[in-house]
Amino acid sequence: MDVTTILIILLFGALATYLSGDKWAPKVALLFALTAFAGSICLLSQYNLGNEIDFVRTWISAPKVYFALHADGLSLAMLLLTTALTPIIIYSSFGNEYKNSKAFYALILFMTFAMAGNFLASDGLLYYIFWELSLIPIYFIALIWGNGDAEERKKAVVKFFIYTLAGSLFMLLAFIYLYQIAGSFLIADLTKLKLSETEQFWIFLAFFLAYAIKIPLIPFHTWQAKVYQKAPTVGTMLLSGIMLKMGLYSVIRWQLPIAPLAAKEYMFVFIGLGIAGVIYGSIVALRQKDLKKLLAYSSLAHVGLIAAGTYTLTVDGLRGAVLQMIAHGFVVVGLFLVAEIIFRRYETRTISEMGGIRSQSPKLTSMFMILVLASVALPSTFNFVGEFTVLYSLSQINIWFAIFGGTTIILGAYYMLKMFQHVMLGETNEKVFNDVTFNEGLSLVLIIAVLFVFGMYPKPIIDLITPSIENILTQVNRFN
């Protein structure tokens, strides 16, 4: 199976979804999303058999740009995350009605196409194009189908668009500079360059601005909570579950091997920024009254810890970061889905207006409790594997990093359990809470199954990603 097949399925699926009309659009989108996931499984099988998964064709002759795709263990893990979450996100949305749904679902598939391309691209300019393409569909999804006051929503989405676009321009300048030296945008050529310390510093900084906004890291996070709150829940799931992983993945794939001297020189600064995000996100989450905003700041805290792990420049740190990326993707989608299920019944996201759900829907309460415990890294859940590995790697750098980074577990347990108590427990609410539907329950069960299966047995993913991480660290250490 050719690696381009996944992109063709998703791109053709977006077109077919739009042409299918509003009635059939959700089902057609789900069909193509499942087909793309099946294709990813086929690619994984080829990779496990030892087959090279590359596609390189000359795209533009001057400057020399290749349509180059490459799938190793790391990019396959991110591709599987993307194509596994997309059908779950689409299926979970069947409980909502959207105006012009053919455009809505077509944009979801187009965004998935761009994100998948971003994880597979091995030419810098092609990677940049996919990076920017992913921004367009989420802009319209949040702007047109978002909730709340239209003017506030417009301000939040425009700010997000401008922030992300501005940061990406610095990355483009870095690629142009590198091309002047290497004569190529291919990552294999860029990682062989012997750049000076000064050159590496500026290249590293240019990449950092793009990635810090996308992840986001403080102080570049100001767009996040508002956009997560104002976007439709499907958009929030795409942003938090998959899109922010583009920034974290890119740190490992592009930033560290191209500018390793800067990464080593300023390691403590960037680990510190990540841990600062852990503490800040957790404290701000404690004060939130809106459920989606609380989950947004909780996500900020968790990705801060992941970012800290990527900058340790150790096998454990990078491996733990990738494991936590995947685990966070599933658990955050599950949490936002529960928030959406509650909103469908109560038409509110204000925590104080909830409560008493347990007596009316014990099934949802049980599943939500499992997701909350997974979020705070309960042993036997996937999140525990990732967070423990990252904290262990931080302790190897400096024990205080591990201590402060561990506050995400302590503070997270406090605000998540407090939130659960207010949302689910207490006296029966005056409003009737209908039990979960089949598609809502199935979506949550699939997510919970992933969290427990890989929490108990993460070896397949560890075996998949470790060789790629070791190769990247070999490139990082080439100046030693």
DRENZA-293406 format. One line per 8 residues: number of its first residue (from 1); their letters; for each residue x negated, y negated, z of C-alpha. Coordinates in nm, 4 decimals, decimal comma, padded with zeros to 6 digits. Layout:
DRENZA-293406
NUM	a	X:Y:Z ~ ... $
END
This chain:
DRENZA-293406
1	mdvttili	00,0000:00,0000:00,0000 ~ -00,1349:-00,3432:-00,0969 ~ -00,1674:-00,6038:00,1786 ~ 00,0117:-00,8575:-00,0423 ~ 00,3244:-00,6386:-00,0326 ~ 00,4155:-00,7701:00,3143 ~ 00,4055:-01,1305:00,1942 ~ 00,6003:-01,0470:-00,1215 $
9	illfgala	00,8723:-00,8727:00,0837 ~ 00,9104:-01,1733:00,3132 ~ 00,9007:-01,4346:00,0367 ~ 01,1414:-01,2444:-00,1869 ~ 01,3550:-01,1766:00,1206 ~ 01,3825:-01,5499:00,1900 ~ 01,4997:-01,6101:-00,1675 ~ 01,7410:-01,3139:-00,1642 $
17	tylsgdkw	01,8837:-01,4265:00,1701 ~ 01,9559:-01,7720:00,0365 ~ 02,1187:-01,6357:-00,2786 ~ 02,3278:-01,3806:-00,0869 ~ 02,5598:-01,6481:00,0542 ~ 02,6594:-01,7374:00,4084 ~ 02,8550:-01,4191:00,4777 ~ 02,5803:-01,1714:00,3913 $
25	apkvallf	02,2742:-01,3824:00,4814 ~ 02,2219:-01,2445:00,8370 ~ 02,2386:-00,8819:00,7228 ~ 02,0161:-00,9378:00,4183 ~ 01,7595:-01,1239:00,6329 ~ 01,7589:-00,8403:00,8867 ~ 01,7120:-00,5828:00,6093 ~ 01,4061:-00,7604:00,4679 $
33	altafags	01,2647:-00,8241:00,8155 ~ 01,2882:-00,4528:00,8958 ~ 01,1317:-00,3684:00,5590 ~ 00,8389:-00,5990:00,6361 ~ 00,7937:-00,4284:00,9730 ~ 00,7936:-00,0877:00,8028 ~ 00,5322:-00,2223:00,5615 ~ 00,3159:-00,3328:00,8542 $
41	icllsqyn	00,3356:00,0187:00,9983 ~ 00,2182:00,1544:00,6612 ~ -00,0777:-00,0861:00,6630 ~ -00,1631:00,0269:01,0163 ~ -00,1604:00,3893:00,8992 ~ -00,3971:00,3040:00,6140 ~ -00,6279:00,1217:00,8545 ~ -00,6303:00,4157:01,0970 $
49	lgneidfv	-00,7288:00,6411:00,8063 ~ -01,0361:00,4231:00,7520 ~ -00,9179:00,2465:00,4360 ~ -01,0305:-00,1116:00,3728 ~ -00,7340:-00,3469:00,3530 ~ -00,8526:-00,6386:00,1414 ~ -00,7165:-00,8420:-00,1447 ~ -00,9458:-01,0969:-00,3131 $
57	rtwisapk	-00,8636:-01,2806:-00,6347 ~ -00,9971:-01,6083:-00,7701 ~ -00,7203:-01,8634:-00,7238 ~ -00,8781:-02,2007:-00,8050 ~ -01,2070:-02,2188:-00,9945 ~ -01,3162:-02,5687:-00,8890 ~ -01,3401:-02,5958:-00,5958 ~ -01,3877:-02,2216:-00,5609 $
65	vyfalhad	-01,0836:-02,0983:-00,3706 ~ -00,9822:-01,7349:-00,3388 ~ -00,6443:-01,5832:-00,2649 ~ -00,8174:-01,3651:-00,0081 ~ -00,6386:-01,1505:00,2497 ~ -00,8024:-00,9169:00,4983 ~ -00,6482:-00,6924:00,7636 ~ -00,8646:-00,5645:01,0465 $
73	glslamll	-00,7485:-00,4484:01,3900 ~ -00,7017:-00,8012:01,5234 ~ -00,5030:-00,9375:01,2311 ~ -00,2976:-00,6163:01,2126 ~ -00,2039:-00,6532:01,5796 ~ -00,0794:-01,0075:01,5146 ~ 00,0976:-00,8999:01,1951 ~ 00,2758:-00,6223:01,3853 $
81	lttaltpi	00,3771:-00,8705:01,6557 ~ 00,5184:-01,1040:01,3902 ~ 00,7079:-00,8432:01,1907 ~ 00,8342:-00,6624:01,5031 ~ 00,9715:-00,9740:01,6716 ~ 01,1329:-01,1221:01,3595 ~ 01,4057:-00,8540:01,3180 ~ 01,4743:-00,8670:01,6936 $
89	iiyssfgn	01,5118:-01,2464:01,6772 ~ 01,7388:-01,2256:01,3729 ~ 01,9518:-00,9465:01,5200 ~ 01,9880:-01,1265:01,8529 ~ 02,1278:-01,4313:01,6689 ~ 02,4290:-01,2394:01,5375 ~ 02,6299:-01,3652:01,8363 ~ 02,6119:-01,7225:01,7000 $
97	eyknskaf	02,7679:-01,8870:01,3999 ~ 02,5551:-02,1259:01,1949 ~ 02,6684:-02,3699:00,9304 ~ 02,4952:-02,2967:00,6003 ~ 02,3647:-01,9727:00,7480 ~ 02,2067:-01,8688:00,4163 ~ 01,9583:-02,1569:00,4489 ~ 01,9076:-02,0888:00,8205 $
105	yalilfmt	01,8110:-01,7242:00,7773 ~ 01,6129:-01,7927:00,4609 ~ 01,4018:-02,0418:00,6561 ~ 01,3381:-01,7807:00,9273 ~ 01,2000:-01,5365:00,6701 ~ 00,9985:-01,8091:00,4974 ~ 00,8467:-01,9063:00,8324 ~ 00,7615:-01,5409:00,8983 $
113	famagnfl	00,5994:-01,5251:00,5534 ~ 00,3802:-01,8259:00,6375 ~ 00,2828:-01,6954:00,9801 ~ 00,1988:-01,3506:00,8427 ~ -00,0140:-01,5147:00,5722 ~ -00,1919:-01,7176:00,8367 ~ -00,2903:-01,4019:01,0251 ~ -00,4088:-01,2265:00,7079 $
121	asdgllyy	-00,5881:-01,5079:00,5215 ~ -00,9665:-01,4820:00,4985 ~ -01,0192:-01,7911:00,2815 ~ -01,0232:-02,1145:00,4820 ~ -00,8172:-02,3225:00,2404 ~ -00,5586:-02,0466:00,1957 ~ -00,5432:-02,0125:00,5732 ~ -00,4872:-02,3888:00,6039 $
129	ifwelsli	-00,2049:-02,3778:00,3466 ~ -00,0248:-02,1006:00,5353 ~ -00,0846:-02,2924:00,8595 ~ 00,0935:-02,5983:00,7192 ~ 00,3656:-02,4004:00,5424 ~ 00,4789:-02,2526:00,8741 ~ 00,5505:-02,6030:01,0008 ~ 00,8099:-02,6876:00,7344 $
137	piyfiali	01,0804:-02,4265:00,8150 ~ 01,0660:-02,4781:01,1928 ~ 01,0987:-02,8534:01,1371 ~ 01,4291:-02,8061:00,9534 ~ 01,5501:-02,5255:01,1833 ~ 01,5056:-02,7477:01,4888 ~ 01,6298:-03,0653:01,3206 ~ 01,9454:-02,9318:01,1537 $
145	wgngdaee	02,0550:-02,6471:01,3821 ~ 01,9203:-02,7759:01,7130 ~ 02,1329:-02,8744:02,0102 ~ 02,1884:-03,1839:02,2196 ~ 02,1968:-03,5466:02,1131 ~ 02,1058:-03,5793:01,7438 ~ 01,8865:-03,8859:01,7955 ~ 01,6882:-03,7273:02,0794 $
153	rkkavvkf	01,6504:-03,4087:01,8807 ~ 01,5204:-03,6035:01,5816 ~ 01,2615:-03,7847:01,7967 ~ 01,1405:-03,4610:01,9541 ~ 01,1096:-03,2772:01,6211 ~ 00,9409:-03,5661:01,4391 ~ 00,6898:-03,6023:01,7236 ~ 00,6123:-03,2301:01,7017 $
161	fiytlags	00,5703:-03,2514:01,3230 ~ 00,3407:-03,5548:01,3342 ~ 00,1324:-03,4170:01,6224 ~ 00,0784:-03,0842:01,4513 ~ 00,0133:-03,2338:01,1087 ~ -00,2362:-03,4862:01,2473 ~ -00,4305:-03,2182:01,4331 ~ -00,4363:-02,9988:01,1241 $
169	lfmllafi	-00,5945:-03,2750:00,9150 ~ -00,9038:-03,2632:01,1368 ~ -00,9261:-02,8903:01,0689 ~ -00,8992:-02,9553:00,6937 ~ -01,1851:-03,2072:00,7130 ~ -01,3934:-02,9447:00,8924 ~ -01,3254:-02,6915:00,6151 ~ -01,4182:-02,9470:00,3473 $
177	ylyqiags	-01,7483:-03,0190:00,5249 ~ -01,8239:-02,6487:00,5557 ~ -01,7482:-02,5983:00,1857 ~ -02,0063:-02,8629:00,0948 ~ -02,2693:-02,6485:00,2662 ~ -02,1532:-02,2937:00,1897 ~ -01,9930:-02,3483:-00,1504 ~ -01,7109:-02,1226:-00,0351 $
185	fliadltk	-01,4128:-02,1184:00,1987 ~ -01,4406:-01,7445:00,2661 ~ -01,4786:-01,6673:00,6349 ~ -01,7524:-01,4140:00,5573 ~ -01,9610:-01,6976:00,4107 ~ -01,8715:-01,9575:00,6734 ~ -01,9770:-01,7353:00,9639 ~ -02,3232:-01,6883:00,8084 $
193	lklseteq	-02,4029:-02,0600:00,8125 ~ -02,6854:-02,1786:01,0378 ~ -02,5330:-02,5070:01,1475 ~ -02,7129:-02,7413:01,3834 ~ -02,5849:-02,7967:01,7356 ~ -02,4479:-03,1384:01,6386 ~ -02,2691:-02,9982:01,3336 ~ -02,1209:-02,7172:01,5388 $
201	fwiflaff	-01,9964:-02,9591:01,8022 ~ -01,7975:-03,1653:01,5522 ~ -01,6675:-02,8582:01,3679 ~ -01,5654:-02,7030:01,6997 ~ -01,3905:-03,0227:01,8079 ~ -01,2027:-03,0553:01,4767 ~ -01,0720:-02,7004:01,5081 ~ -00,9925:-02,7537:01,8744 $
209	layaikip	-00,7636:-03,0508:01,8047 ~ -00,5562:-02,8424:01,5637 ~ -00,5374:-02,5409:01,7929 ~ -00,4848:-02,7270:02,1210 ~ -00,1738:-02,8970:01,9793 ~ -00,0320:-02,5759:01,8355 ~ -00,0905:-02,3594:02,1463 ~ -00,0399:-02,6132:02,3273 $
217	lipfhtwq	-00,3047:-02,7018:02,5862 ~ -00,2857:-03,0017:02,8140 ~ -00,3038:-03,2952:02,7442 ~ -00,1752:-03,2060:02,3942 ~ 00,1419:-03,0392:02,5235 ~ 00,3800:-03,3365:02,5406 ~ 00,5860:-03,2237:02,2406 ~ 00,6516:-02,8713:02,3693 $
225	akvyqkap	00,9225:-02,8838:02,6372 ~ 01,1518:-03,1173:02,4428 ~ 01,1261:-02,9189:02,1213 ~ 01,1825:-02,5878:02,3023 ~ 01,4884:-02,7433:02,4685 ~ 01,6352:-02,9103:02,1586 ~ 01,5652:-02,6348:01,9050 ~ 01,8217:-02,3569:01,8576 $
233	tvgtmlls	01,7201:-02,0532:02,0601 ~ 01,6095:-01,8700:01,7448 ~ 01,3721:-02,1578:01,6730 ~ 01,2444:-02,1539:02,0309 ~ 01,1813:-01,7798:02,0041 ~ 00,9854:-01,8248:01,6811 ~ 00,7794:-02,1067:01,8326 ~ 00,7012:-01,9425:02,1654 $
241	gimlkmgl	00,6935:-01,5793:02,0575 ~ 00,4886:-01,6064:01,7389 ~ 00,3894:-01,9537:01,6199 ~ 00,1831:-02,0591:01,9223 ~ -00,0121:-01,7328:01,8801 ~ -00,1438:-01,8746:01,5523 ~ -00,3517:-02,1230:01,7531 ~ -00,4803:-01,8633:02,0001 $
249	ysvirwql	-00,5600:-01,6160:01,7218 ~ -00,7415:-01,8864:01,5252 ~ -00,9667:-01,9682:01,8188 ~ -01,0927:-01,6091:01,8088 ~ -01,0934:-01,5635:01,4316 ~ -01,2247:-01,8997:01,3076 ~ -01,3451:-02,1367:01,5799 ~ -01,5712:-01,9134:01,7904 $
257	piaplaak	-01,7684:-01,7379:01,5121 ~ -01,8157:-02,0535:01,3016 ~ -01,9320:-02,2783:01,5897 ~ -02,0651:-02,0411:01,8583 ~ -02,3266:-02,2779:02,0034 ~ -02,0621:-02,5374:02,0861 ~ -01,8400:-02,2646:02,2310 ~ -02,1202:-02,1568:02,4655 $
265	eymfvfig	-02,2291:-02,5103:02,5539 ~ -01,8824:-02,6311:02,6512 ~ -01,7397:-02,3006:02,7745 ~ -01,6663:-02,4310:03,1248 ~ -01,4830:-02,7367:02,9905 ~ -01,2414:-02,5376:02,7763 ~ -01,1872:-02,2659:03,0350 ~ -01,1114:-02,5479:03,2780 $
273	lgiagviy	-00,8558:-02,6987:03,0396 ~ -00,6822:-02,3633:03,0085 ~ -00,6657:-02,3133:03,3846 ~ -00,5479:-02,6715:03,4331 ~ -00,2581:-02,5806:03,2041 ~ -00,1823:-02,2809:03,4255 ~ -00,1536:-02,4971:03,7373 ~ 00,0221:-02,7889:03,5692 $
281	gsivalrq	00,2755:-02,5739:03,3850 ~ 00,3589:-02,3771:03,7005 ~ 00,4064:-02,6872:03,9172 ~ 00,6243:-02,8650:03,6603 ~ 00,8303:-02,5478:03,6089 ~ 00,9158:-02,5556:03,9812 ~ 01,1016:-02,8848:03,9332 ~ 01,3054:-02,8003:03,6231 $
289	kdlkklla	01,6848:-02,7982:03,6316 ~ 01,7315:-02,6892:03,2700 ~ 01,6743:-02,3160:03,2108 ~ 01,5104:-02,3551:02,8688 ~ 01,2732:-02,6245:02,9959 ~ 01,1751:-02,4072:03,2913 ~ 01,0921:-02,1241:03,0541 ~ 00,9029:-02,3694:02,8304 $
297	ysslahvg	00,6733:-02,4794:03,1139 ~ 00,6358:-02,1195:03,2263 ~ 00,5152:-02,0403:02,8743 ~ 00,2722:-02,3335:02,8944 ~ 00,1213:-02,1834:03,2103 ~ 00,0825:-01,8380:03,0576 ~ -00,0783:-01,9558:02,7336 ~ -00,3194:-02,1676:02,9368 $
305	liaagtyt	-00,4482:-01,8477:03,0945 ~ -00,4700:-01,6790:02,7534 ~ -00,6710:-01,9724:02,6154 ~ -00,9064:-01,9537:02,9139 ~ -00,9640:-01,5866:02,8331 ~ -01,0541:-01,6607:02,4697 ~ -01,3267:-01,9049:02,5747 ~ -01,5030:-01,6598:02,8103 $
313	ltvdglrg	-01,6820:-01,5183:02,5028 ~ -01,6696:-01,1691:02,6547 ~ -01,5149:-00,8502:02,5213 ~ -01,2863:-00,8289:02,8245 ~ -01,1793:-01,1921:02,7918 ~ -01,0932:-01,1737:02,4224 ~ -00,9337:-00,8302:02,4526 ~ -00,7247:-00,9412:02,7512 $
321	avlqmiah	-00,6226:-01,2571:02,5663 ~ -00,4978:-01,0585:02,2644 ~ -00,3130:-00,8110:02,4856 ~ -00,1504:-01,0996:02,6704 ~ -00,0583:-01,2724:02,3422 ~ 00,1392:-00,9668:02,2377 ~ 00,2952:-00,9115:02,5800 ~ 00,3854:-01,2791:02,6158 $
329	gfvvvglf	00,5447:-01,2751:02,2696 ~ 00,7894:-01,0032:02,3690 ~ 00,8691:-01,1213:02,7220 ~ 00,9239:-01,4866:02,6277 ~ 01,1592:-01,3882:02,3442 ~ 01,3528:-01,1735:02,5930 ~ 01,3757:-01,4561:02,8473 ~ 01,4978:-01,7083:02,5918 $
337	lvaeiifr	01,7504:-01,4532:02,4645 ~ 01,8962:-01,4189:02,8148 ~ 01,9166:-01,7995:02,8355 ~ 02,1077:-01,7970:02,5062 ~ 02,3434:-01,5186:02,6218 ~ 02,4307:-01,7224:02,9305 ~ 02,4828:-02,0347:02,7196 ~ 02,7256:-01,8476:02,4923 $
345	ryetrtis	02,9458:-01,7757:02,7965 ~ 02,8989:-02,0819:03,0186 ~ 02,8071:-02,3446:02,7556 ~ 02,5457:-02,4897:02,9880 ~ 02,1718:-02,4571:03,0443 ~ 02,1783:-02,6349:03,3798 ~ 02,0688:-02,3852:03,6449 ~ 02,2884:-02,5344:03,9191 $
353	emggirsq	02,6012:-02,4661:03,7079 ~ 02,5240:-02,0958:03,6814 ~ 02,5288:-01,8236:03,9452 ~ 02,7511:-01,5277:04,0244 ~ 02,6687:-01,3443:03,7028 ~ 02,5570:-01,0270:03,8807 ~ 02,9085:-00,9411:03,9947 ~ 03,0463:-00,9757:03,6409 $
361	spkltsmf	02,7540:-00,8384:03,4358 ~ 02,5258:-00,6016:03,6296 ~ 02,3715:-00,4776:03,3027 ~ 02,2474:-00,8212:03,2011 ~ 02,1329:-00,8906:03,5565 ~ 01,9242:-00,5732:03,5639 ~ 01,7633:-00,6417:03,2268 ~ 01,6931:-01,0034:03,3190 $
369	milvlasv	01,5318:-00,8920:03,6444 ~ 01,3003:-00,6582:03,4535 ~ 01,1991:-00,9418:03,2188 ~ 01,1362:-01,1744:03,5141 ~ 00,9155:-00,9135:03,6817 ~ 00,7299:-00,8546:03,3549 ~ 00,6760:-01,2291:03,3227 ~ 00,5066:-01,2411:03,6637 $
377	alpstfnf	00,2851:-00,9453:03,5651 ~ 00,4305:-00,6679:03,7770 ~ 00,2057:-00,3578:03,7535 ~ 00,3291:-00,1056:03,4938 ~ 00,4420:-00,3873:03,2617 ~ 00,2474:-00,4976:02,9536 ~ 00,1861:-00,8467:03,0958 ~ -00,0031:-00,7006:03,3905 $
385	vgeftvly	-00,2536:-00,5319:03,1589 ~ -00,3275:-00,8564:02,9734 ~ -00,3367:-01,0887:03,2752 ~ -00,5472:-00,8538:03,4867 ~ -00,8030:-00,8156:03,2059 ~ -00,8227:-01,1929:03,1525 ~ -00,8608:-01,2612:03,5265 ~ -01,1308:-00,9959:03,5470 $
393	slsqiniw	-01,3215:-01,1618:03,2630 ~ -01,2868:-01,5028:03,4326 ~ -01,4271:-01,3579:03,7549 ~ -01,7365:-01,2507:03,5596 ~ -01,7917:-01,6119:03,4540 ~ -01,7047:-01,7740:03,7871 ~ -01,4936:-01,6327:04,0700 ~ -01,3199:-01,9683:04,1159 $
401	faifggtt	-01,1848:-01,9512:03,7618 ~ -01,0187:-01,6209:03,8512 ~ -00,8818:-01,7606:04,1780 ~ -00,7282:-02,0691:04,0184 ~ -00,6150:-01,8726:03,7127 ~ -00,4419:-01,6264:03,9446 ~ -00,2094:-01,9021:04,0614 ~ -00,0016:-01,8269:03,7513 $
409	iilgayym	00,1028:-01,5021:03,9198 ~ 00,1706:-01,6541:04,2622 ~ 00,3488:-01,9700:04,1464 ~ 00,5153:-01,7811:03,8624 ~ 00,6631:-01,5290:04,1032 ~ 00,7988:-01,8127:04,3165 ~ 00,9699:-02,0223:04,0491 ~ 01,0886:-01,7253:03,8393 $
417	lkmfqhvm	01,2452:-01,5415:04,1333 ~ 01,3957:-01,8651:04,2632 ~ 01,5423:-01,9269:03,9184 ~ 01,6776:-01,5710:03,9035 ~ 01,8444:-01,6181:04,2408 ~ 02,0250:-01,9350:04,1318 ~ 02,1199:-01,8043:03,7864 ~ 02,2303:-01,4487:03,8625 $
425	lgetnekv	02,3134:-01,4189:04,2317 ~ 02,5527:-01,5992:04,4649 ~ 02,9299:-01,6187:04,4637 ~ 03,1237:-01,5303:04,1509 ~ 03,1392:-01,8220:03,9093 ~ 03,4796:-01,9649:03,8218 ~ 03,4030:-01,9112:03,4538 ~ 03,4492:-01,5595:03,3176 $
433	fndvtfne	03,1218:-01,3983:03,2107 ~ 03,1853:-01,1305:02,9496 ~ 02,9425:-00,8400:02,9581 ~ 02,6637:-00,8171:02,7025 ~ 02,7573:-00,7162:02,3496 ~ 02,5952:-00,4239:02,1699 ~ 02,3525:-00,6344:01,9669 ~ 02,2540:-00,8428:02,2720 $
441	glslvlii	02,1946:-00,5314:02,4811 ~ 02,0032:-00,3496:02,2078 ~ 01,7742:-00,6493:02,1501 ~ 01,6908:-00,6667:02,5218 ~ 01,6431:-00,2897:02,5525 ~ 01,3963:-00,2867:02,2618 ~ 01,1931:-00,5668:02,4207 ~ 01,1929:-00,3998:02,7630 $
449	avlfvfgm	01,0905:-00,0674:02,6069 ~ 00,7847:-00,2297:02,4454 ~ 00,6872:-00,3957:02,7747 ~ 00,7022:-00,0672:02,9655 ~ 00,5552:00,1644:02,7010 ~ 00,2441:-00,0473:02,6479 ~ 00,2328:-00,1394:03,0156 ~ 00,1929:00,2268:03,0998 $
457	ypkpiidl	-00,0186:00,3192:02,7963 ~ -00,1953:00,0224:02,6288 ~ -00,4713:00,2386:02,4764 ~ -00,3395:00,2329:02,1155 ~ -00,3514:-00,1475:02,1047 ~ -00,6856:-00,1620:02,2880 ~ -00,8362:00,0848:02,0399 ~ -00,6922:-00,1172:01,7514 $
465	itpsieni	-00,8269:-00,4591:01,8503 ~ -01,1576:-00,3775:02,0245 ~ -01,3753:-00,3104:01,7132 ~ -01,2654:-00,6424:01,5578 ~ -01,3353:-00,8305:01,8810 ~ -01,6812:-00,6720:01,9087 ~ -01,7579:-00,7719:01,5475 ~ -01,6527:-01,1313:01,6179 $
473	ltqvnrfn	-01,8683:-01,1463:01,9307 ~ -02,1620:-01,0141:01,7264 ~ -02,1146:-01,3157:01,4992 ~ -02,0848:-01,5446:01,8016 ~ -02,4149:-01,4132:01,9404 ~ -02,6070:-01,4361:01,6129 ~ -02,8001:-01,7420:01,7380 ~ -02,9389:-01,5549:02,0413 $
END
